[in-house]
Amino acid sequence: MMEIKTLQHDDFLMNIIALKDLLISSYESNFNISRELCSVIVESKIQELDQYVKDQKAILLGVFNDGTLVGFVWCYIHDYFGEKRLHVNQIVIDKDFRGQGIAKKLLAQTEKYADKLNIKTIDLFVTEGNITAVKMYEDLGYVTERRYLKKNI
C-alpha cells in the first residue's frame, strides 16, 4: 500500500540510506556522471538536507510502499523577484516504481502545501534530456519560464 507523508527529522534519519540511494540513482541518470562522483555530491546534499529538515527550512514528502521509501520530493520556500514561491529542489522516484503516477501524486501534495501557505507559484528545474519528466510537468501545467544554457569550449 502506497502512503505519502511529511518526513520530520527523525523520519529523515530513519530513511537516510534510501534517500541517498534514490539521489545517487537520479544524479547518475540525469547528469551522466560516474557513480563515485554522484556519491560524493549526494553526501554533501544529504548533509544540507539534514540541516534544512532539522531547521524546518525544507519540506520533505516521502512515498512509502509497504513501509519502504520509494520516492520523495524536497522543496523549500524562496523569493523570486519579490514573489514568494515554492521551489521543488528534487523529486525522485525509484526506477522500479516509475510510471505509476507517484510523481504526480507528490506534486499534487506539494500544491496543497503551497496553497496552505498562500503560495501561488511552484517552480523547478528539469534536465532537458529527461523527456518523460518534461512531458509530465507540461501535462501538469508547468511552463518554461527561463532556460539554463551552456557552451562547452
C-alpha positions in Angstrom: 0.0 0.0 0.0 1.3 3.5 -1.0 1.4 6.2 1.6 2.7 9.8 1.3 3.8 11.5 4.4 5.8 14.5 5.5 9.2 13.5 6.8 10.2 15.1 10.1 13.9 14.9 11.2 13.5 11.5 12.9 11.9 10.1 9.7 14.7 11.6 7.6 17.3 9.9 9.8 15.5 6.6 9.6 15.4 6.7 5.8 18.8 8.3 5.1 20.2 5.3 3.3 17.1 5.1 1.0 17.3 8.9 0.4 21.0 8.6 -0.6 20.3 5.7 -2.9 17.4 7.5 -4.6 19.5 10.6 -5.1 22.5 8.8 -6.4 20.3 7.0 -9.0 18.7 10.3 -10.0 22.1 12.1 -10.4 23.5 9.2 -12.4 20.7 9.2 -14.9 20.1 12.9 -15.2 23.7 14.3 -15.2 25.6 11.4 -16.9 28.3 11.4 -14.2 30.1 8.5 -12.5 28.5 6.7 -9.5 31.6 7.7 -7.5 31.1 11.4 -8.2 27.4 11.1 -7.6 28.1 9.5 -4.2 30.3 12.5 -3.2 27.8 15.0 -4.4 24.9 13.2 -2.7 26.8 13.0 0.6 27.0 16.8 0.6 23.4 17.2 -0.4 22.3 14.8 2.4 24.2 16.9 4.9 22.5 20.1 3.7 19.1 18.4 3.7 19.7 17.1 7.2 20.2 20.6 8.5 17.3 22.0 6.4 14.9 19.4 7.8 16.1 19.9 11.3 15.7 23.7 11.0 12.3 23.3 9.2 13.6 25.1 6.1 12.8 22.3 3.8 9.6 20.3 3.1 10.3 16.7 2.5 7.5 14.4 1.4 8.1 10.7 1.2 6.3 8.0 -0.7 6.3 4.6 1.1 5.3 1.3 -0.4 4.7 -1.2 2.5 6.9 0.9 4.7 9.8 1.3 2.3 10.7 4.7 0.9 10.3 4.6 -2.9 10.3 8.3 -3.7 10.4 11.8 -2.3 10.0 15.5 -3.1 12.3 18.1 -1.4 11.1 21.6 -1.7 11.5 25.0 0.0 10.1 28.5 0.1 12.1 31.2 -1.7 11.7 34.7 -3.0 11.7 35.2 -6.8 11.9 38.9 -7.6 9.5 39.7 -4.7 7.2 36.8 -5.3 7.1 34.1 -2.6 7.4 30.7 -4.4 7.8 27.0 -3.5 10.8 25.6 -5.3 10.9 21.8 -6.0 14.6 21.1 -5.4 14.4 17.4 -6.0 11.8 14.9 -7.0 12.9 11.3 -7.2 11.1 8.0 -7.7 12.7 4.6 -7.5 13.1 3.3 -11.1 11.0 0.2 -10.2 8.1 2.4 -9.3 8.1 5.0 -12.1 5.1 5.2 -14.5 2.6 4.7 -11.7 1.6 8.3 -11.1 3.7 8.6 -7.9 5.5 11.8 -9.0 2.1 13.4 -9.9 0.7 12.5 -6.5 3.8 14.0 -4.8 3.4 17.2 -6.9 -0.4 17.3 -6.0 0.6 17.2 -2.3 3.2 19.9 -3.0 0.5 22.1 -4.5 -1.7 21.5 -1.4 1.1 22.6 0.8 1.8 25.7 -1.3 -1.9 26.6 -1.2 -2.0 26.2 2.6 0.9 28.8 2.7 -0.9 31.0 0.2 1.9 30.5 -2.3 0.6 30.8 -5.9 3.7 29.6 -7.8 5.8 26.4 -7.8 9.0 26.3 -9.7 11.6 23.7 -10.5 14.5 22.8 -12.9 14.4 19.8 -15.1 17.1 18.2 -17.2 16.1 18.8 -20.9 17.1 15.2 -21.8 14.6 13.8 -19.2 11.8 13.7 -21.8 9.4 11.8 -19.6 9.7 14.3 -16.7 9.4 17.3 -19.1 6.3 15.9 -20.6 4.8 15.1 -17.1 5.5 18.7 -16.0 4.0 20.1 -19.1 0.9 17.9 -18.8 0.5 19.2 -15.2 0.5 22.8 -16.4 4.2 23.8 -15.8 5.6 26.1 -18.5 9.1 27.1 -19.4 9.9 30.4 -17.7 13.7 30.6 -18.3 16.3 28.4 -20.0 19.6 27.4 -18.5 22.1 27.3 -21.4 25.7 26.1 -21.5 28.5 26.1 -24.1 31.4 23.7 -23.9 34.7 25.3 -25.0 
